Amino acid sequence: MKRKVLAIALIILAAVVFACGCTGTTTTRQGEVQDIAVGVLLPLSGDFSEAGESSRVAIEVAAEDINDYYASIGSDRRIRLHIEDTATDPAVALEKLKAFDAQGIRFVIGPGSSTELEAIRTYADESGIIIVSTMSSAPSLAIEGDNVFRFVPPDNYQADAMASLFEYDGIEALVPVWRGDIWGDELCNLTRATFEESGGTVLDGTRYTPGSEDYAGMAAELDAQVGRAISAHGKDKVGVNAIGFNEIVPIMEAAAGTKNLTQVRWYGCDGNVLLGTLVTPGAAARFAAQTNFTGPTYGDGRYTNLDESVYAEIQGRLGRQPDGYSELSYDALWIIAIIRSQTASTDTADLKAALMGVSGWKAGSGGLPLHLDRAGDSSNADYVFWSVKADGDTYQWTPVLRYSKWTTHGRESIGPM
């Protein structure tokens, strides 16, 4: 079924690109079709695989919609995707990017984690490849002038959102458990600093190495710290902040057998919210519902005006609720398609200028307008908080709160949906 194309948004975006003085096409003719080749690097396996799969589906839906649009206007252009699995591994991500370079691909969506992006950033700069990231959010990778554009806001915003949530819930003491990489370390430190500035207490917590399987030992260490926090503050005032990816499932399975971890509220992050495996009946799902596990995702289709038919198509193919990265990934391909269709120059500086020129407009999904800062990162934040709820013998993600911070208007708010 063909989905409705948001023509007004497309016309506006095309006009912005034309305003840069760029016309023509940079595509390569093959027969009667001009292919617009776009590389896609996603973690389709490994620790971040559920988020990677969600974005893959969204990008494939976007490619079909864009090609339908081209056909409807009689254009011979067509999007051609080159999708590669990074396995959530920085070395693999770099290897796959080099392969894209050898094929002459200049625009790449991805990769997933900030650790992967850190590994490929320098090569992308040196090779003239433009990276459009819809999942990486480590603040240290907000580098002005590089070839990386991130449509997701850096984690300064997520830390503010989480601190607001803790205050909203009456949490006084926080015990973090976090993934020991560039993303986990930075988000944990930012959340710690923001919560302490608001008067909260943060214990040492537990840092784990990605790929670690000693979740029982980790849970025991965390349980002891939470026990001390309960003694000092009371169980209703203590929260555990889990910063990680798919490994939240075995962590919760281990935590389910402890004394103290079941008594306090648990909070997540944009890396482990809306996981399908966390609402699959079992020990982890029961624990998540028991502890009212709650965390943010950047926006959501049904709450940020994502076109309903687009959302339904992505959800239907995925078999679960798409995360916030999906909308960004869908839009990213639209924006790249428009730039490659309308920009005659192949110079990296011209392509980057065209990409910056779309700031402030909506793309194909009709979702939140894109505002890019000087580093090429999204500068506004709109998060939906989701909780795991039990429904008889089944479990589901339920939206409970919404947080917005718009730097362009100096506004911040948190409240019920």
C-alpha positions in Angstrom: 0.0 0.0 0.0 1.4 3.4 -1.0 1.6 5.9 1.8 0.8 9.5 1.5 3.8 11.7 0.8 4.0 15.0 2.7 4.5 17.1 -0.4 4.5 20.5 1.4 7.5 19.4 3.5 9.3 18.2 0.5 8.7 21.4 -1.4 10.0 23.5 1.5 13.1 21.3 1.9 13.8 21.5 -1.9 13.4 25.3 -1.7 16.0 25.4 1.1 18.5 23.4 -0.9 17.9 25.6 -4.0 18.6 28.6 -1.9 22.1 27.3 -1.4 22.6 27.9 -5.1 22.9 24.2 -5.8 21.1 22.6 -8.7 21.3 19.4 -10.8 22.1 15.9 -9.7 25.1 13.9 -8.4 23.7 10.5 -9.2 25.1 7.9 -11.5 23.1 6.8 -14.5 22.6 3.1 -14.9 20.3 2.3 -17.9 17.1 4.4 -17.5 17.4 4.7 -13.7 19.6 7.2 -11.8 20.6 5.5 -8.6 21.1 7.5 -5.4 23.3 5.2 -3.4 23.1 5.6 0.4 25.1 3.5 2.8 23.5 2.3 6.0 25.6 1.1 8.9 23.4 -0.4 11.7 23.9 -2.7 14.7 21.7 -5.5 13.4 23.4 -7.9 15.8 25.2 -7.4 19.1 24.2 -5.4 22.2 22.3 -2.7 20.3 20.6 -4.9 17.8 16.9 -4.1 18.7 17.4 -0.4 18.1 19.4 -1.2 14.9 16.6 -3.4 13.6 14.0 -0.7 14.3 16.0 1.9 12.3 16.6 -0.6 9.5 12.8 -1.1 9.0 12.2 2.7 9.1 14.9 3.3 6.5 13.5 0.6 4.2 10.0 2.1 4.5 11.4 5.5 3.7 13.2 4.2 0.6 10.0 2.7 -0.7 8.1 6.0 -0.1 10.8 8.1 -1.7 10.9 5.8 -4.8 7.1 5.9 -5.0 7.3 9.7 -4.9 9.9 9.8 -7.7 7.7 7.5 -9.8 4.6 9.6 -9.2 6.4 12.7 -10.6 7.9 10.9 -13.5 11.5 11.0 -12.2 14.0 8.3 -13.1 15.8 8.7 -9.8 15.7 5.9 -7.3 17.1 5.4 -3.9 19.4 2.3 -3.6 20.3 1.2 -0.1 23.5 -0.5 0.9 22.8 -1.9 4.4 25.6 -3.4 6.5 25.6 -4.9 10.0 28.2 -3.5 12.3 27.5 -6.0 15.0 27.7 -3.1 17.5 31.5 -3.4 17.0 33.6 -0.3 16.3 36.2 -2.2 14.3 33.5 -3.7 12.1 31.9 -0.3 11.6 35.2 1.1 10.3 35.7 -1.8 8.0 32.3 -1.4 6.5 32.7 2.3 6.0 35.9 1.7 4.1 34.1 -0.6 1.9 31.5 2.1 1.2 34.3 4.5 0.4 35.6 2.0 -2.2 32.2 2.0 -3.8 32.1 5.8 -4.0 29.2 6.2 -1.5 29.3 9.7 -0.1 26.3 9.7 2.4 26.0 7.1 5.2 23.3 6.8 7.8 24.6 5.4 11.0 26.3 3.7 12.8 24.5 2.9 16.0 26.5 3.4 19.2 28.7 6.4 20.0 31.6 4.0 20.3 31.2 3.0 16.7 30.8 6.6 15.6 34.0 7.6 17.4 35.8 4.8 15.5 34.7 6.0 12.1 34.6 9.8 12.5 38.2 10.5 11.5 38.1 8.3 8.4 34.9 9.9 7.3 36.5 13.4 7.6 39.6 12.4 5.7 37.6 10.6 3.0 34.9 13.2 2.4 32.1 10.9 3.5 29.1 12.6 5.3 27.8 10.7 8.2 24.1 11.2 9.3 23.7 9.7 12.7 20.3 9.0 14.2 21.4 7.0 17.3 24.7 8.4 18.7 24.4 10.9 21.5 27.7 11.1 23.3 28.3 14.9 23.9 32.1 14.6 23.3 31.3 13.8 19.6 29.6 17.1 19.0 32.5 18.5 17.0 32.0 21.6 14.9 33.3 21.3 11.3 33.5 17.6 11.1 31.5 15.5 8.6 29.1 14.1 11.2 25.5 15.3 11.6 23.5 13.9 14.4 19.7 14.2 14.2 19.4 13.0 17.8 20.3 15.5 20.5 23.4 15.0 22.6 22.9 13.5 26.1 23.1 16.8 27.9 19.4 16.9 27.2 18.7 13.4 28.3 20.5 14.0 31.5 18.3 17.1 32.1 15.2 15.0 31.3 16.2 12.3 33.7 17.0 14.7 36.5 13.5 16.2 36.0 12.0 12.7 36.1 13.8 11.9 39.4 12.5 15.1 41.0 9.0 14.5 39.6 9.0 11.0 41.2 10.4 12.2 44.5 13.7 10.3 44.2 16.4 11.5 46.6 19.2 8.9 46.1 20.3 7.3 42.9 22.4 4.2 42.3 23.7 4.0 38.7 24.6 0.9 36.8 26.1 1.7 33.5 27.8 0.4 30.3 31.5 1.3 30.4 32.1 3.0 27.1 32.1 6.5 25.8 28.4 6.8 25.7 27.6 5.1 29.1 30.4 7.0 30.9 29.3 10.4 29.6 25.6 9.9 30.2 26.2 8.5 33.7 28.5 11.5 34.6 26.1 14.0 33.1 23.1 12.5 34.9 25.0 12.4 38.2 26.1 16.0 37.9 22.6 17.3 37.0 20.9 15.3 39.8 23.4 16.4 42.4 22.9 20.0 41.3 19.2 19.7 42.1 20.0 18.4 45.6 20.0 14.6 44.9 22.5 12.1 46.2 24.3 9.7 43.8 26.1 6.6 45.1 29.2 5.1 43.4 27.1 2.6 41.5 28.5 -0.2 39.3 30.3 0.2 35.9 30.4 -2.9 33.7 32.4 -3.8 30.6 30.4 -4.3 27.4 30.3 -8.1 26.8 30.6 -8.9 30.5 28.6 -11.9 31.6 29.1 -11.7 35.3 25.7 -10.2 35.9 25.2 -12.1 39.1 28.3 -10.5 40.7 27.2 -7.1 39.3 23.7 -7.5 40.8 25.2 -8.5 44.2 27.4 -5.4 44.3 24.5 -3.2 43.2 22.2 -4.8 45.8 24.5 -3.9 48.6 24.7 -0.2 47.6 20.9 0.0 47.2 20.5 -1.5 50.7 22.6 1.3 52.1 20.6 3.9 50.2 17.4 2.4 51.5 18.6 2.6 55.1 19.5 6.3 54.7 16.5 7.5 52.6 13.8 4.8 52.6 12.9 2.6 49.6 10.4 5.0 48.1 13.1 7.6 47.7 15.7 5.4 46.1 16.1 4.7 42.3 18.4 2.6 40.2 19.5 4.2 36.9 20.4 1.5 34.3 22.4 2.9 31.4 22.9 0.3 28.7 21.6 -1.6 25.7 20.0 -5.0 25.3 22.0 -6.3 28.3 19.4 -4.8 30.6 17.5 -8.1 30.2 20.2 -10.4 31.8 20.9 -7.7 34.3 17.3 -7.7 35.4 17.1 -11.4 35.5 20.0 -11.4 37.9 18.5 -8.6 39.9 15.3 -10.5 40.3 16.9 -12.8 42.9 18.3 -10.1 45.2 16.9 -8.7 48.4 17.0 -4.9 47.8 16.9 -4.3 44.0 13.3 -5.5 43.9 12.2 -2.9 46.4 13.1 0.3 44.6 12.2 2.0 41.3 14.3 1.3 38.2 15.0 3.8 35.5 16.4 3.3 32.0 17.7 5.4 29.1 17.1 5.8 25.4 19.3 2.7 24.8 17.0 0.2 26.5 13.5 1.6 26.4 10.9 0.0 24.1 12.9 -3.2 23.8 10.7 -6.1 22.7 12.7 -8.6 24.8 12.0 -6.6 27.9 8.2 -7.2 27.6 8.5 -10.8 26.6 7.0 -12.8 29.5 9.8 -14.0 31.8 11.8 -13.0 34.8 13.1 -9.7 33.3 9.6 -8.6 32.3 8.2 -9.4 35.7 11.1 -7.5 37.4 10.7 -4.5 35.0 6.9 -4.3 35.8 7.5 -4.8 39.5 10.0 -2.0 39.7 8.0 0.3 37.3 11.0 0.4 35.0 10.7 3.8 33.2 12.9 5.5 30.7 13.0 8.0 27.8 13.0 7.7 24.1 13.5 10.7 21.8 9.9 11.5 20.8 7.7 8.8 19.4 5.6 8.6 16.2 2.2 8.9 17.9 3.3 11.8 20.0 5.4 13.8 17.6 3.0 14.0 14.7 4.7 11.2 12.7 2.4 10.4 9.8 0.1 7.7 11.0 0.4 5.6 7.9 4.2 5.7 8.2 4.1 4.7 11.9 1.7 1.9 11.2 3.8 0.5 8.4 7.0 0.6 10.4 5.3 -1.0 13.5 3.6 -3.7 11.3 6.9 -4.8 9.8 8.8 -4.6 13.0 6.2 -6.4 15.0 6.5 -4.0 18.0 6.5 -0.3 18.8 9.3 1.6 16.9 11.7 3.6 19.1 12.4 7.3 18.6 15.4 6.5 16.4 13.1 5.2 13.8 11.5 8.6 13.0 14.9 10.2 12.8 16.2 7.4 10.5 13.1 7.7 8.2 13.6 11.5 8.0 17.4 11.2 7.4 16.9 9.2 4.2 14.4 11.8 2.9 16.8 14.6 3.5 19.7 12.8 1.9 17.5 12.0 -1.1 16.5 15.6 -1.5 20.1 16.9 -1.3 21.4 14.3 -3.7 18.6 15.1 -6.2 19.0 18.8 -6.1 22.7 19.5 -5.5 25.0 19.5 -8.5 28.2 19.8 -6.7 30.1 16.8 -5.4 32.2 18.9 -3.1 31.9 17.8 0.5 31.7 21.4 1.7 28.8 22.1 -0.6 26.9 19.0 0.5 27.5 19.8 4.1 26.1 23.4 3.5 23.1 21.9 1.9 22.5 19.6 4.8 22.8 22.4 7.3 20.3 24.4 5.1 17.5 22.0 6.0 17.6 23.0 9.7 14.3 24.2 11.0 12.1 22.1 8.6 10.3 18.8 8.8 11.1 16.0 6.5 9.1 13.1 5.1 7.6 11.9 8.4 6.0 15.2 9.3 7.5 14.8 12.8 9.4 17.3 14.8 11.2 20.1 12.9 14.9 19.6 12.7 17.1 22.2 14.3 20.8 21.8 14.0 23.4 23.6 16.1 26.9 24.7 15.0 28.2 21.2 15.5 25.5 19.7 13.3 23.6 18.1 16.2 19.9 18.5 17.0 19.5 21.4 19.5 16.1 20.7 20.8 14.8 17.7 22.8 11.4 16.1 23.1 11.3 12.9 25.1 8.5 10.5 25.9 8.9 8.4 29.1 7.7 4.8 28.9 7.1 2.3 31.7 6.7 -1.5 31.6 3.3 -2.4 32.8 1.8 -5.9 33.5 -1.5 -6.8 31.9 -2.5 -10.2 33.2 0.2 -12.6 32.0 1.5 -10.2 29.4 3.6 -7.0 29.5 3.6 -3.8 27.5 5.3 -0.5 27.2 3.0 2.4 28.2 3.7 6.1 27.7 3.4 7.9 31.0 5.2 11.3 30.8 6.5 13.8 28.3 9.5 16.1 28.6 10.3 19.0 26.3 13.3 21.4 26.2 13.4 23.9 23.4 16.5 26.0 23.5 15.2 28.3 20.8 12.4 29.3 23.2 14.1 28.8 26.5 11.3 26.4 27.7 11.5 23.2 29.7 8.6 21.1 30.9 7.7 17.6 32.2 4.2 16.2 32.8 1.7 13.5 32.0 0.8 12.5 28.5 
